[in-house]
Amino acid sequence: MKEPFRFSLAPHRHIPGGQELWDATVKPDGVPDSLPPAFQLRIAPPGRGVPPGTVLRAVVSRGDRRGMTYMLVMLGEAFGPMPNTQSGQLMAFAIEPSDSIRLVLTVSRQDRRGSWRALAELPNGGRFEIVIDSATCRGEFRSVNAKEDDKVFLGLAALTAPRP
């Protein structure tokens, strides 16, 4: 099982229209650099305070280019292809740039300590679990099916691809 894609969250704020907005910083544990947000997660109303099974809309948006230093590598560790130890060859991927990616979220769990989980589906059909822990201001994207990890990787990596 691969490690999840982990990120730090600034406390969320509500923006016009009742959306929850989270700024996410991506860097490996132990890296002392202060980085701007790599991406933003915007959850449409009614937001996280809904019962399990509720379907929500969300958008993941490109953040500050300087904040994306570690994002592609960490996405690769969580969702990239497993290396073939026999060949030792690198694999090339064509990544189409995108400034934002729509998600369909199906809420799976919420507890009183502030942890919230949902199954996220990308437009390309890739699915992953999103976890937001508002008490610790941490988040994770977790694999739910190794067969879909390449779709998740390519879908989310679009945020890191340079614009033409």
N, C-alpha and C positions, 0 to 999 in steps of 0.2 A: 504494500500500500504506500502510495506517495504521500509526502507531507503536504498539508494544505498551503494555499497561497495566503500569506498573512499580511495584515496591514494595520496601521494605527489610525484611529478616528478622532477628529476634533469633535467636541460635543455638537450634536446636531442643532440645527436651527430651522424654524419654520419660515418659508418664503411665501410670497403672494400665491394665492390659490390653495393654501393649506398643505403644500408639499413639504416633506422632511428633506433637508439637505445635509449631507455628510461629506466633509473633506477627508480624503484618505491619503496617508503618507506611506510610501512603500520603501523599506530598506531592511537589509538583513539584521537580525539581532546582533547587538554589539557594535554596530556602526554608529559612531557619535555624531556624524554630520547632521546638521539641521537642514532639512530639505522642504521645499514647498510641496503642496499636495500634488500627487501623481494623477489622481482622478477624483471625481465627485460622483456620489451616488445620490440620486434624487428619487424618492419614493412618493408616488401620487397618493392623494387622500383616498381612504381614510387613514392610511399609514399603518404602522406596526401594531396598533391597539385593537386588532381584529382577531376573531377566533380562528383556530386551525381550519384549513380547507378554503379560506377566503382567497380569491385571486386579486392580485394588485398589479399595477403597472409601475415600472421603474425605468430609469435611464442612467447609464454609466457614461460620464462625459470625460473627455481628455482634460487633463490638468496642465500644470506648468511643465514645460519640457525639461527643466532642470530637476524636477521631482521624479522623473521617469528613469533615472539612472539605473536602478536595479529592477525595474518592473518586468521587462522582457525575460531576464534571466530567472527571476522568481516564478513567473508564469510557466516557463519551461520546466522548472523543477516540479511544479505541481501538476501540470497538464500536458507537457511535451512528451514526445515518444520516448520510450525506454531505449537506451542505447543497445545496439547489437554488439555484444562483446566479441563476437567472432570477426566482424568486419572492421570495427573501429572507424567507420566512415561517418562523416557528418551528413545530415539531411537538410536539404534546402526547402524552404516554404515560401510560397508567394503570399505576402500579406498585403491586403488592400487597406489603405489608410481610412480611418473614420474618426470624426470628432465626437461622435456619441453612438451608443448602442442601446437599443430598446431591450428591456427584459420583461418577461411575464413571470410574476412571482406567485407561488402557491404556498401560503403560510403553513408551516408544519408544526411549529411549537413556539410558545412564549412562556417564560416563567417570571416569577415575582422578583428575581434577582437582577433582571434586566437583560437576560439572554433571549434572543429571538432568532428563529430559523425559518428559512423558506427554500423551496425548490425553485431555482431560476432557470428559465428557458430563453436561449438566444434566438435571434431570427434564423440562424443557420441550423437550428434543431439541437444544438449542443445544450446539455443540461448539467447543472452543478448546484451544490447546496451553498447558500449564503448564510453566514452566521454573523450577527451583530450583537456584541456584548456592550451595552451602554454603560454598565457599571465600571468596566475596565477600559472603555474606549478602544476596544480591539475588534477586528473583524477578520473573517476568513472566507475564502472560496474553497470548497471541498469537492473533490471528485465523487461522483455518484455511480459512474459506470466507465470503466477504463476504455470501452469501445467508443465512447463519445468524447474522450479527453482531447482528441485532435481538433474536434469542432470547437470546443471550449477555448483551447489555446489560440486557434486562428481567429475566433470571434473577438476575444479580449485583446489579443496582440494588435488588432487593428488600431487601438488607441495609441500605440507606441510607434506605429509606422510613420515615417516622414511624409509630410504632405508634398505633392508634386509642385 
